[in-house]
Amino acid sequence: MNMKSLTANIRGIATLPLLLTVAAIILLFLLPKFVTSTYALHIMILIFISVIMGSAWNILGGYTGQYSVGHAAYFGVGAYTTMILLQYRHIAPWYGVWAGVAVAVATGLVIGSICFRLRGPYFVLASIAVAEIFRVSALNLPGLTNGAEGILITEVPPFKIGNAVITDFMSKVPFYYIGLVIAIAVILATRLVQNSKLGYYFQAIREDQDAAHSLGINLTLYKNAALAISAIFTSLAGSLYGLYVGFIDPGTVLDLGLSVQIVMTCIIGGIGTVLGPMVGAVVLVPFSEALRSNMIAQALIDSGLVKEDSPIGTFLKEQLSHAHVLIYGILLVVVILFMPDGILGFIKKLLASKRKETA
Amino acid sequence: MAAQRCGQEAHLALPGLEKVTQFEGAGSKDHVPGQLTSLLLAPCSYFLYYMIVFFQSLISGILIGGVYALIGIGLTIIFGVMRVINFAHGDILMIGMYMTYFLFTVFHIDPFVSIVITIPLMFLFGAFLQKVFINRALNALPQNQILLTIGMGLVMSNTVMLAFTSDYKILTTTYSSSSVEILGISVSEPLVVSFAITVAITAALYWFLYKTDMGQAIRATAQDREAAQLMGINVKRMSIIAFGIGSALAGTAGALISPTYYIFPQVGSVFTLKAFVITVLGGMGSIVGATLGGVLIGVAESVGGVYIGSGWKDVIVFILFLLVLLFKPSGLLGTSKD
């Protein structure tokens, strides 16, 4: 992407949305100055990670049409590389993260050159199988990954430039900014991809592989390119998650459930759109966190809808926190059946039908 | 025949093996002749010992493969008729397991007897799923269909978790850990019984699909939906029946393995993946292929588990799966339709 098309790109964005975007970014950068609640910051960081994962997947799944349900592999490989280097080799994460990216891209290219021969449901199945191979291998190689016990990092060394300590990672704020910067980067990358020649190749492959092939587009090359971009950001999300939570194990960072969650973020928001993964993350993360921390059950009780000592009340209080995956499942079914283009597509359709009515 | 002979010889040889270790440990000079014979016997008995281990893993692989075949046939019928890859297959199996568990603990019905209740109930459950959910997504993108069934599976496993907690449940029958000897090789008794039932059900299914009108109609729908419709086949009804049969088979498989497996809400995902491997191995939509694939996977798992390590057996299965996908994507017996 050269400078000319970049400026053309920027000019291509209408002025109002551009202003809104800039305002939102400034607001997000200033947010930690006003919001001191660690819980709010925690939710924001989780949203950023979710946006990064979702947008990364979107480049491969949404724009190139390759539905990988094994993205946990790149997330986990990134997280594991960073954490292993930090905990056992004492290599600071701001170097380790790039090692993680390199390993994730390398595995992605190997997997891609094998699996991209397959199409449709067969590719989906192969991507799942690959991710499962990684998960089971991580469980069975305790010398490398500490097996099922996972890796618990004892401390993240402070980030220094020269002798000046930039941050010591003691609060959530540095993670917030790192998450924000990567999230902006991935969204920018998505926009650039969308309007570049590379992106047109991707979208041509999505629309009709055979037609794209007959026009001289090298399918395997461009699918691998999409996967590489996707793997870079997925791996970054994995490393950020690992460092932020301070603990990873095969059951969380290499799990099939995580792969599904990544896809869901996109599907629920709107697949193949820049905004989709953001909408998905903003809807899904707070919702599932509210369920997980029992906020919704408490709110129902507080509002007087359900009595706390009634059987329903106790059931909700005890069980609703386990229900966030159930809600994921229900959302997934509802979205696929009734809003196959996601929330964004649904809203667009609503607006279009309204406009028709008024016209 | 070979299995039988080796089994008998193995039994003669085993005491020899004990002797070898005994003498090595004691190191007494009084038993020089004995030591000599046992030294001569040693390579032979080690060989036979390995043969026993091999055949034991082979036979239990075939036996568990029977159950896998049931799971695979269910998935392949659903795929054949609707072209929908059912990611909730393992979760349907899990529901069959829980059903069997409660029939056993509450009503004291033996798990192998309870399949007469499980089969019709699971058939109705599957028909319901097809009518309410899958039917609406028949024309959606295949990827979206996959996500739909993933969502359905999540709902099933998490509903069960909410209702019965995620604790592991164990269905202990009097014969859960007992074994029988077949041709001198001891195998788990519930596995043998379940294999016998599997064979009976598979035979009945083949008869249904190949000899009855409805079975023909289902296979016709699988072959070409439009053509079948033009021939006056009610393809919607066939789809419902096919999903019902698929679910009933998964539920039955769940019932059959419940005496030997832990029962917990997330158990399904393992079987979903296995079911794919089996159907892809045999060729998507091929019933004979799924039968063969099931047995093959059972054997690969069991033999691989013994020789490479039980932790790695899933990896072996997945690598086998990738290899088949790459080099013979139509499956071992399948003919590519797409």
Interface residues (C-beta under 8 A of the other chain):
Chain A: Y67 V69 I114 C115 R117 L118 G120 P121 Y122 V124 L125 A126 I128 A129 V130 E132 I133 V136 S137 L139 N140 L256 V260 V263 M264 I267 Q319 H322 A323 V325 L326 Y328 G329 I330 L331 L332 V333 I336 L337 P340
Chain B: I85 F133 R136 A137 A140 L141 P142 Q143 N144 I146 L147 L148 I150 G151 M152 G153 L154 V155 M156 N158 T159 M161 L162 S166 S269 L273 F276 V277 V280 G309 G311 W312 D314 V315 F318 I319 F321 L322 L325 L326 P329 D338
